[in-house]
Amino acid sequence: MTHELVQIERAGSVATLWLNRPDKHNAFDEHLIAAITEGLRALGDDATVRVVVLAGRGKSFSAGGDLDWMRRAAGFGFEQNLADANALATMLRTLAELPKPTIARVHGAALGGGMGLACACDIAVASEAAVFATSEVRFGLIPATIGPYVLRAIGARQCRRYFQSAERIDATRALQIGLVHEVVGAAALDPKIAEITASLAVGGPQAQARAKRFIAELSDRPIDAALVAATADAIARIRATDEAREGLAAFLEKRKASWA
């Protein structure tokens, strides 16, 4: 699948969705947001895709909001602004809830909405040259639609600083605060992602999708009788699936599972 603003490349069961506005540092406007959403939905529905990598063409991963788009939005009424914001929020949610593992490949600037994209992915791998920021306050705005994903990634304490200061966060600091999982040299970026995708290929696709939903169900809940009962119910239900039976049989027979 190729789109003017989004390109999708396949390598076996791994699909890479490339943001393709290199001259604009892959900054968002309404057209790129729609193209990303469309591309993600197509990949989410494709049973032959096991892992989705999100990447950016050119020098940047994504520099956030396109200035021309933001300038136009400044002249919108409330209803227009709400529709615009809902499109961005829907795109981020589509990424966050995609029923398969997602990896952000961050090689340059990931600012504002670009940082939101990285945080909405399950896994983030950055090059040493990557830089992040929630820069919205510099424009008199707040990191609203990206907020839930950034908060989930780095926690409220770090958000209190960076949502207000708009400081640049280098790759080393991003690793320290949990924004990314790995930081590597530029030449090692794709090999590291290939290493992670190989690990992901070992897991059952239905189990991975369920594990992803389960994390959301567990978040911020007290460990009480209701939660303990929910965990027992979850494992009992998944043990009865064909995928679980195949996974256990493969382990006992010392062979690869059918999906691997």
Summary of the structure (lengths in Angstrom):
residues: 260
radius of gyration: 19.2
end to end distance: 24.5
largest distance: 64.9
contacts: 808
relative contact order: 0.10
helix: 53%
strand: 17%
